[in-house]
């Protein structure tokens, strides 16, 4: 598990102190018994989604701003690593 960009956190908003740190997992291993999500977590794992489909989800507003931003960073990093 690596940060998409080392030692970089991005302020979420000009008026908010929340910072976002994006991580990218390449070749994950499925866990048989994952720990339960925290009450405030809403995570959906969707496999086999193409870059074009991700971009379409972002364009159509089907992904929130943070998810869209992290996805764009991940796509950029995967291209840099020649994974896509």
N, C-alpha and C positions, 0 to 999 in steps of 0.2 A: 504494500500500500504506500504510494508515494504522492506527495503533493504534486499538482500539475505544474506549478512553478515554485521552485524552492524559495523558502523564506518570504513568500508573498501572501499577504492577506488583503482582501479588498473591502473597503468600507461599503456597507450595504446602501447607505443613504447619507446625504450631506448632513442631515439633522439627527442621525441615529448612530450610536456607538457600536452596534452589532457589526462584526467583521465576518466575512465569508472566507473559508479556506476550502478550496476544491481539491478533491483526491480522485485519482484515477486507478482503477484496478484492471490489470491485464491478465487474462487467463485465470479467472477466479475458480476456486474449488467449492462446490456446493457442500454445505454443512448439513449433516443428517438431522440434528436437533438444534436449530438456531435458538439463541436466547430470545425471549419475548421482547417486543418493541416497547419503548417507553410510552406512557399515556399520550404524549404530545406528538409522537412520531407517526407519520403516514407515509410508508414506503411501499412502493409497488415495484417488483422486479419483472421487467418485460424483456424476454430474450429474443434475439434474432431481428432486431430493428435496424434498418439500414440508415445511413447518414441522411439520405433524401427524406425518409419517413420522419426522422427526428426534426429536420429543418421544417418540414410541413407542420408537425405538431406545434413548433414554436410560432410559425407564421399564423396558424389558425387560432392561437391563444389557448391551446389545449395543454400547455405546460406553463407553470408559474414563472415569474421573472428569474428567480434564483435557479430553478431547474434548467431553464433555457440558457442562462448565462453559463452555468457549469457545463452544460452539454456543448456549447460553442467552444469553451476552453478545452474540453476533452477532445473534440474533433480536431482542433488546431494542434494539440499535442500529439494525437495519434498520427496525423499527417507528418508532423516533424519527426516522429519515430519510425516513419514509413510502415506503420501498421495498417494504414488504409490508403 
